[in-house]
Amino acid sequence: MKKVYIGIIGFGNIGSAVAEFIKKNHQVIMANAGLDLEIKKVCDTRPLKIAYPLINNYLDIINDPDISVVVEAIGGENPAKKIILAALNKKKHVVTPNKEVIAKNMKVFLAAAAKNKVQLLFEASVGGGIPIIQPIKESLAGNKISQIYGIVNGTTNYILSKMSSNGMEFATALKEAQDKGYAEPNPKADIEGYDAAYKAAILAMVAFKAEVDWQKIYREGITQITQEDIQYAKDIGYVIKLLAIAQKVDGKIDIRVHPALLPADHALAAVADNYNAIYVKGTPMGPLMFYGQGAGGGPTASAIISDIVAAANDKCQMTNDKLRKVILKKIDEVVGKFYIRLQVPDKVGVLAGISKIFAQKKVSIAAVLQKESNGKVVTLVILTDQVLEKNLRAALSVMKRLPIVQKVSSVIRIVA
């Protein structure tokens, strides 16, 4: 039986869950993986009462010759970046759920891991407990992956689910998510799409071996989604979800995060609460969907322990440690369908004027729905055919300056 000593840096919800489940499932891990996992040291700056030796200097873990696997669970970029590099350069395997530090520094981490012949594993950085990174690197290694997209943020999915199923407004659903611990007191990273953008970058880097600057990823959050949009989407057979998309298109990599209307019968439309689901499309396997809990101590601990086992058994090495430079497709170059909600004067000729502007900018209208009117203002919901985003933006820019449109209330992409 192989003995594996582990050091955990950061003993919050995630670090403590890893320790708990290594202890609870110790016999299961030994039986299934042939490994005797033992947590030798824990590093945290707080005065915790725990069953493990507690230190406040991470170097005591990194410099310990018995420890072969370091779990970084403090989150954020700093000092996590320094800790991970120090551990790799000390020839320790590193396991982390930290999507921000991986998304921002994967290239330098992979180089350090390759140089020192150790592994950097980050299964828990995307999808919580869903196995997605390891299957892409191993199980799907014989496939040419063309597209990955899905729901990768449990907080926003919970909020949108409550807005749809319970008729809640955004602020009410957010408050409930915070009360249940699904959203942070400062929810900016989730509701403004940063968290999903980190994960989209990681998925693209793993699937396409692409060097991705996460800051160049087009990003929209859900703060502008209203109950009106939720209900109007339902009326026409759609559900609104926040999607992360990474795909190869015309020799470029298209990576973006934004709300989208999905057909109500789409598999992702049924993903509720804080669950995640990720589609992977490739050749020859066709489409696959990975589904499960996207957050929480237990699911995240499961992914981290899986990585510890892989590192200890010398599995899951990324044979190509060099990311290649690629061209990212700009959002203006993307072609797609759109849902547009307008407030317009309730009078003759308005729709004709809007149609004329769309035609001038090469935007084809698929359908128009007129909603309630108060006698002065009416809501128009317009669905477009496939259109170049640059052309749609040009049309909307003209409309905003004309009296026939009082307000462009919403512009949401449609994904089939």
N, C-alpha and C positions, 0 to 999 in steps of 0.2 A: 504494500500500500504506500503510495507516494505521499509524503508529507509536504504541505504547501503553507508557508507562513505569509500572512497578509497584513498590510498596514493600511488603515483607513484614515484619510485626512479630511476632516469635516464630519461631525457626528450629529447632524440635524436629522430631519425626517428620513432622508435617503440613507445616509451612513448608518444610522441606528437600525433601519429596516434591513440593510444588508447583514449586519451583525446578528440580528434576531433570527433571520431565516437561515443563515449558515448554521446557527446553533440548533434551531428547530428541525432542519432537514439534514442534519449532519450524517445520519445513517443512510438516508436516501442518496445523498451525493456520493458517499463512499460506494454504495451498491451500484449506482448508475455510471459513475465516472471513474471509480478506482482512485479517488483522491481523498486525503484526510486534510480538510481545510481548517486552519486555525488562525484566528486573529491575534497577532502578537502585540500590536500597539495601536492605539487610537490617538490622533492629534486633534485637539480642539482648544481654543483659547478660553472657553468657559469652564468654570469649576464643576464638572459633572461627576455624579456618583454612578459609576458604571463598573461592570465586571471585568474590565480590561485595563491594562496599564495605560494611564492617561498622561500624555505629554503635551506641551504647548509649542514645541519647535518641530516643524515638519522634517527638518534635517535629521532628527533622531530616527525617523522611519527610513528615510532615503539612504542613510549611512549604515543601517543595520544589515550586516551580511546575511542574516538568516531570511530576511524578508525578500521574496522574489516578485510579489505582485503588490503594487500600490494602487489603492482606490482613491481617486480625487473626487470628493463630493462636496466641495465648498461652493461651487457655482461661480458665474461671472468670469470675466477675462483675467482680472488681476486680483490676487497673486497666483491664480490657477495656472496661467501660462508658465510662469517661472518655476512653479512646483513640478509641472509635468515635464518640462525640459530637463530639470535637475534629476528627476527620477529616471528618465530615459538615458541620460548621459551617465548615470550610475549603473546602467545595464539592468534596470528593473522594468518588468512589464507594467504598463499603466492601463487601468480601466477607469473610464469616466462616463457619467451621464450628462456632462456639461456641453450642451449644444452650442452655446455662445463661443466658448474658447475653441472648440473644434472647428466651427464654421469660419472663424477668423484666422486660425493658425494651422490648419491641417497640413499645408505644404511643409512648413518647417518641422512639425511634429513627425511626419512620415520620414523626412530626411534623417532626423535624429534617431528614430527607431531603426531605420535600415542601417545606419552607421554603427549602431551598438548591438545590432542583431537581437533586438527585443521587439515586443509588439505593443502597439497602441490600439486599444479596442474600445468602441464607443456605441455598442448596440443600443444602450438605454438613452442615447441622445435624441433618437427619433422614434416616436411611437410607443414610448413607455415600455410596457411588457411585450409588445408585438415583435416577434423576430422579423427583422427586415434587412438590416445591414449584412448580417451573416449569410442569409439566403442569397442576397445579390452577389456577394463575393464568392460564395462556394456553390450553392445549389444551382444557381443560374449562370455560372461561369461560362457555360457553353452556349449561351444565348446572346444575341445582339439586341440589347435593350433600346427601345425607341422612345418610351414614355413612362413617366412615373407621375401620378397625381393622386390627391386625396385629401382627407381631413386629418391634419396632424397636430391640431391644437384643441385639447379637451375643454379648455375654458370657453373659447368662443363657440364651440359646438354646443356646449351646455346652454349658453345664453340664447343662441339662435333656436335651439330646440324648445326652450321655455317660451320664447316669443311666438313660436309657431303653434305649440300644443296648448298653451295656457293663455294665449292672448296678452302676454306681458309686454310692457314697453321695455326698451333697452335698459334704462336705468334700474328698473325693478328687477329684471333678470340678472343684471350684473351684481346687484346687492345680494340676491339670493345665492349666486355663485360664490361670492365672498364669504357669506355666512356659513356655507358648506365646506369652505376650505378649497374650492376649486379655482378661485381667483385670489391673487395677492391683494393686499391693501392698496398698493399702487399697481393697477392692472395694465399699465401702458404697453408692456412688452407683448401681452397677449392680444388685447383688443385693437391695437394699432398694427398688428401683423409682424412685429419683429421676431417673435418666437418662431412663427411659421416660416419666415424668411431664412432664419438660421438652418432650420431643418431641410428646407428646399435646397439650400446650398450644399448641405452634407449629402443628401440623396444624389444630387447631380455629380458631386465629386466622386462618390463611390461608384455610381452606375456608369458614368461616362468618362471616368478618370480625367475630369476636366478641372482646370484651375479656375475657381470661381471667386470673384470679389463680391461678397454678400451685399455690399452697399450698392452695387449696380443692379440688384434684383428689384424689379418693379414690385411695389408693395402698397396694398390698401388694407385697412382694417375694417372693422364692422361698426364703428361708431356712428356712421351715417345711415345705417339700416333702420328703418322705422316700421311700426306696426302696419302702416298703410302698404309698404312694400311686401311685407310678409303675406298680407291678405290678398293683395292683387296678384301676387305670384301664385297663391293657392287657386284663385279663380281661373287661371289659365293653365293649371296643371303642373306647377313648378314648386320647388322647395329651395330656400336660400341657404347656402353653406359657404363657409370660408375654405377655399381650396389653395393648396400649394401645388404648383405644376412645374415639372421639369421635363423637357422633351427636345428631341432633335428635329429641326425644321429647316430645310433648304441649306444644309451644311452649317447651320448655326445652332446654338443651344438657347432655347426659349425657357426662361425661368421666371416665374411670377407668383405672387400671392395676392389674392383678392376675393371678395365675395362673388358668388356665381349662382345663377338660377340653374338648378338641375331638374330634369323631368321627375315627376313624383314617383315613377316606377323605376328610376335608376337605383342601383344597389346602395350608393352613397346617401341617397335621400333618406333612407331608413335608419341611418346611423345616428343615434340619439344620445343625449346627455353628454357625459365626458368621455365617450368612446372615440377611438380613432379608426380609420380605415384607409388603406393605401393600395391603389391599383398599380401594378407593374405590367407593362406590355412589351413583348419582345418576340424574337424569332429564334427557335421554332415553337416555343411553348404557348404563345398566344397570351391572353390576359389572365392575370392572377390577382386576387384580392386578399390582403392581409388585414385582419380585423381583431380588435381587442381593446382593453383598457389602455388609454394613452397617458395616464398619469397616476400618481399615488405611490406610496412607499412600497407596497407589496409587488405590483407589476414592475416597477423600476428595479427593485432588488432582484427580481427574477432574471431580468436582462443582464444586470451586473454580475450575478453569480454565474450565468452562462458564459460571460466573457472571462471570468476568473478561471473557470474550468478549461476554456479554450486556450488561454495563455499557458496554463500549467501543463497542458497536454501538447503544447507547441502546434496548435491548430490555428486556422484562420489568418495566416500570414498574408498580407497584401503583397503579392509577388511583384507588382508594378508599383514601386513607391514614388514614382515621379508623376506628377499631374501635368497634363499637356495644356498648352495655351489654346483657348477656343475663342470664338467670337460670340458674344451674347447678343441675342436678338433684341432690339429696342422695342419698347411697347408700341411705338407708332407703326412698327412694321408688322404687328400681329394682325391676323385676319380672324374675325369671329362675329358672332351674333350678339345683339344687345337688347336689353329692356330699358326703356327710357320713360320716365314719368315727368310730365309737364303740367304746369298750371297756366291756363290760357284764358283770355276773355271769352265769355259765352256769347259769341256772335258769328254771323255768317262770314265765310272766307278765311277763317283762321287755319283750318286744316289744309286748304289749298295753298296758303302761303308757306306753311311748314313743308308740305310736299315739294314745293318748288325749290326751296333751299336745299333739301335733301338731294333732289335730282341734280342740282348744280354741283354738289360736292360728291356725286357718285355714291350716294347712300340709297339702297333699295329698301323700301318698307314692306315688311311681310304681313303685318296686321296692325290695326288701330282699334283701341277700345276706349269709348267715352264713359267716364265714371260720373260720380255725382256732381251736380251743379247747384250753386246757391243763387242762381239767377244772374250773377255777374261773372263768376269764375267757374271754370270746369276743369276737371282733371282728365288729361289724355294719357293713356298708356300706349306706347308705340313699341312694336317688336320689329327689329330689322332682319334682313337676310344677311348673308356673309358680307362683311364690309371691312375695309382696311381701317384700322383704328385712327390713323392720321386723318382720313377723310371724315369720319364721324366727328372727331374733335373740331375740325374746321367748320362743319355744319352747325354744331352746337354753339361755337363761338360767335357765328353770325346771328343765330337766333337770340342769343342773350342780349344783343344790342337793339333788337326790334320790339315794337309794342305788341306784336302778336303773341309773344311769349312773356308771361310775367315772371316765371321761375322754372328753371330746370331743377326739379326736386331730387331726381335719382337717375344714375346711369350705372347699370349693373350688367356684367357680361353673362351670356348664356352658354353653358357647356352641356353638350348632348351626351 
